[in-house]
Each structure stands twice: as structure tokens, then as C-alpha cells.
Amino acid sequence: MKKLIAGFFVALMAMPVWSQSWVKVNHDNGAGTAIQQVDAVIRTAEGVANGQALLILHHGGGFSMNTTQQYGEFFAKRGFVTLELKMFNDARLRPDPVTTHGQVMGGLKYLAAIPGVDPKKYLRWGCHLVHF
């Protein structure tokens, strides 16, 4: 049993540690609408930052199935700051396009305000049926 516990501890130490945080991203749905918030995960660039940010969007359920996490970790290792919006979890629900647009624009504004990110170097990544 002691060997099993020691082995588990060593395995945990070998796991990568991602510099990530949960944040709230403000967004609105147009002129005169109330500011709302969407949960998101921000990952800082690992190693040498390239000054670029990546907004990762997902299909229904993609956030809860860790699809966006995989892409976030992949690109953070390559110097990107990544932001994963938790837009919806249920693949059966169709999001309101106006709300989705507001959330995306809110995410882009959030990334533009991060020190060290060049607002002219945006990328976006849709995680629908995309595999490496």
C-alpha cells in the first residue's frame, strides 16, 4: 500500500501544471442591453510568449467534455494566451445567435486588455470536428 501511495504521489508530481484561471467575461447583446457575464478559462503563455491571443470556441458540450482544455493547453505551450468561453454545455440546445455574438465580442475585448497581447494578432479557433 505504501508503494502504491508513493507511486501515485510521483505520478501527480509529473503531471503538467497549467497556468490557468477562471474569470468572468463581460458582454452585452447590443445597444441599451444590460451587461452580462460568461464564465471562461484563461491560460497564460508558457515559455516565451508570442504576444498573440487565441479565443477558443466550442460546439455544444465541448467545454464540459474538455475539448477546449486540450486546445488551450496545446496553444499555451506554443506561446499563446488562450481564452475558453463556457458558452453552453448541452449539445442539444441551440444558443441564441445574438447572445453568442455578444459573448464572442466580450471575449475579444477581454483579450485585448491583457498586457503583452497585441490586439492586432488575434486568432480564433472553432473546436467543432477538428482533431490533431
N, C-alpha and C positions, 0 to 999 in steps of 0.2 A: 504494500500500500504506500509506503514512504517513497519507493521508486516511482510509482505512478504519479503521486503528487509532485515530486521533484521534476519529472518529465513534463507534466502539464505546465508547471511554472516556467520551465525553459522554453517551451513552445510559445507561451504568452509573450515572453521577452523577445522572441524572434519575429513576432508579428509587427508589421509596419505601423507606425503611429502617424496618422494623417492630421495635419493642422487644419481642423475644420471647426466651424461654429454654427449653431442655429441662430438665425436672425429673422427679423420681421421686415418685410419689404413693403413700403407704402405704394399704393396705386389708387387711381380713380378711373371711373368709366366715362369720363367726358366732362365738359364744362358744367359746373354747378353741382356735380355729384360729390357725395361725401368721400373723404379719404378712407380707404380700407387697407387691410394688411393681409399679406400672404406669407406663410412660413417658407423659409428657404434654408439651404445649407450653403455656406460659403467656404471654399477651400483656398488657402493661400498657396502661392507657387512654392514648390520645393526646389532647393538648389538655387540656380541662377534664374531670377525672374526675367521674362522676356518683355514685360510691360504690356502684355496682352491679356484680355479677359474673355471668358467664354461663358455664355448663357446657355445652359443645358435644359432643353425642353423635353418632355416625355409624353408617351402615349398614356392612355388611361391605365392606371395601375403600375406604370413604370417606376414611379417613386417608391411605392411600397414593395416592389419586387427587387429593389436595389439596382435597377438598370442604370439610373443616373449616377449612383455612387461609383459604379465601375468606371464610367466615363470620366467622372470628376477626378478620381484618383489617377487615372491614366494621363489626363492632361495636366494635372497639378504637378506630376513628376516631370513634365516637359516644360515647366516654367510658366504655366498659365494660372491666373486666378480664375476659379470657376464658381458659378452660382447656379444652384439647382432649385428651381421653384417647385414647391409642393402644391401644384395646381389642382389636382384631383387624384383620387386613389382608385376609384371604381371604373373599370374599363367599360361598364355598361352605361355609364352616364355620359351624356354629351354636354360639354361645357358651353356656356353662353359665349359666343364669339366676342362680344363687346367686353366682357369681363376678362377673357383670355388676352385680348389685345392690351387692356389696361395693365394686367399683371406683367406681360412681356415688357411693355414700356417702362413700368416701375422697376423691373429688374435691370434694364439697360441704364436707367438713371442712377440706380444704386451702384452699379459697377463703375460708372463714370466718376463717382465721387470718391472712389478708393485711391489713396495716394499711391503713386507709382504705376497706375494703369493709364495708358494713353487712350483717351476716348475715341481716337481715330482708328484704333486697332481692335475692332470688335469682331468676334466670330459668333456664330450661333450653331447649335448642334441639335438636331432633332433625333431623338432616340427611338424612332419607330422602324422596326425591322432593319436595323443597322447592326452589323456584327463585324468584329475584327477577326 
